Amino acid sequence: MKTTVEISAPLLEAAKELAARAGTTLRALVETGLRRVLAEHRESGRAFVLPDRSVGGKGLRPEYQDADWAEIRRAAYEGRGG
């Protein structure tokens, strides 16, 4: 398929020179570059999934069921200088 793309003159000249040195065409060079960018985008576009590292148990102890994070943190560091 034919399309028109505007490329800066210095970039186009550098790409033509590279294609000539590599014994390939400008079209092949552009297609390779686009494939690489698309592959990078696909790889980095994946959502991070945190592995489940939970352990067995029944949740918080009854005295902390309704506690806020500050209270739980105070209890966790109690006597540890925190």
C-alpha positions as CSV (number, residue, x, y, z in Angstrom):
1,M,0.0,0.0,0.0
2,K,1.3,3.4,-0.9
3,T,1.1,6.3,1.6
4,T,2.8,9.7,2.0
5,V,4.8,10.5,5.1
6,E,6.5,13.8,5.8
7,I,10.0,13.2,7.2
8,S,12.6,15.9,7.9
9,A,15.3,16.2,5.2
10,P,18.2,15.3,7.5
11,L,16.5,12.2,8.8
12,L,15.5,11.1,5.3
13,E,19.0,11.5,4.0
14,A,20.5,9.6,7.0
15,A,18.0,6.8,6.4
16,K,18.8,6.6,2.7
17,E,22.5,6.5,3.4
18,L,22.0,3.7,6.0
19,A,19.8,1.7,3.6
20,A,22.4,2.0,0.9
21,R,25.2,0.9,3.2
22,A,23.1,-2.0,4.5
23,G,22.1,-3.1,1.0
24,T,18.4,-2.7,1.6
25,T,15.7,-0.3,0.6
26,L,14.3,2.7,2.3
27,R,11.0,1.0,2.4
28,A,12.5,-2.1,4.2
29,L,14.3,0.2,6.7
30,V,11.1,2.1,7.5
31,E,9.0,-1.1,7.8
32,T,11.6,-2.6,10.2
33,G,11.6,0.6,12.3
34,L,7.8,0.6,12.5
35,R,7.7,-3.1,13.5
36,R,10.2,-2.4,16.3
37,V,8.3,0.5,17.6
38,L,5.0,-1.4,17.5
39,A,6.6,-4.4,19.3
40,E,8.0,-2.1,22.0
41,H,4.6,-0.5,22.4
42,R,2.9,-3.9,22.7
43,E,5.4,-5.1,25.3
44,S,5.3,-2.0,27.4
45,G,1.6,-1.6,27.1
46,R,0.8,-4.7,29.1
47,A,-0.6,-4.0,32.5
48,F,1.5,-5.1,35.5
49,V,-0.1,-7.9,37.4
50,L,1.0,-8.3,41.0
51,P,1.4,-12.0,41.8
52,D,-0.8,-13.3,44.6
53,R,1.4,-13.8,47.6
54,S,-1.3,-14.0,50.2
55,V,-1.1,-16.5,53.0
56,G,-3.7,-18.4,54.7
57,G,-5.5,-16.8,57.6
58,K,-8.7,-15.1,58.7
59,G,-7.7,-11.5,58.2
60,L,-7.0,-8.9,60.9
61,R,-7.3,-9.8,64.5
62,P,-10.6,-8.6,66.0
63,E,-9.1,-5.6,67.8
64,Y,-7.9,-4.2,64.5
65,Q,-10.9,-5.0,62.3
66,D,-12.1,-1.3,62.3
67,A,-8.7,0.3,62.9
68,D,-7.2,2.8,60.4
69,W,-3.8,2.3,58.9
70,A,-2.1,4.6,61.4
71,E,-3.3,2.5,64.3
72,I,-2.2,-0.7,62.6
73,R,1.2,0.7,61.8
74,R,1.7,2.0,65.4
75,A,0.9,-1.5,66.7
76,A,3.2,-3.2,64.2
77,Y,6.2,-1.0,65.2
78,E,5.4,-0.8,68.9
79,G,8.5,-1.4,70.9
80,R,10.7,-1.3,67.8
81,G,11.7,2.3,67.9
82,G,9.4,3.3,65.0
